[in-house]
Amino acid sequence: MTSTAATGTACPHCGWPDAAEPFQVVSRHDTAAGRTVWTRCGCGSLQVRIVEASGVRVVSRSRPPVTAQA
């Protein structure tokens, strides 16, 4: 997974805005500092979002899955 803490505000693979609703929420976990939310972008990229009092930020994301070519 690649870190996105200090980079753009959109998925580098498909351009979906990080501030928009994720395509799919995979799981949510409460932490001492807030909440960690694992989401999947429309392109298939898995993302880790940190939800704190100051807002939501994507801190890590994977590449979209590789699809088999016929």
N, C-alpha and C positions, 0 to 999 in steps of 0.2 A: 504494500500500500504506500501511497505517496502522501506526504504531509501537505496540507493546504492552509496552514495557520496564517501564513503571511502572503499568500498568493491570491489571485483573482477572486471574483465573487460569482463565478459560474463554473459548471462542470467543464473541464478542459476537453472532454471527449465528445460532448453533444451540445454544450452551451446553455443547458438548463440553469436558470439562476439559483444560487445557493439559498437565497431568501424565499424562494417559492416553496410550496408544499412538495414534499418528496413523493415520488411515484408510489412507493410502498414502504411502510414501516415494518422492519423485520423484528426488532425487539427494543424494549426500553428498560433501563436499569437505573434506579435511584442511587446516587452517590452522596458523600458528605458535602460536596460542593454544589450539587444540583442533580442533573440527570444526564445519562449517556443514552443516545438514541442511535441505533443502527438502522440505516435506511438504504433503499435501493433506488437509484436514479432510473429514469425511463430508458436510458441506454444500457442498463444492467450494472453500472458501476456501484459497488458497495461503498457506503459512506458512514463515517462515525461523526455524529453531531453532538456537541456539548451544549446543554441548555443550562444557563446560569442566570442570575438576576440581571446581569448586564446584556443578555440576549443569547442568540443561538449562533454557533459557528461550526463549520465543517473543519475538523482537525485532521482527518485522514480519509483517503478514498482509494479504491482499487481501479484497475482498468476494467472495461467491459469484458464479459466473457468472450472467448474466441469461439466463433461458430464454424462448424465443419462446412467446407465448400464441396459441392457436388461435381 
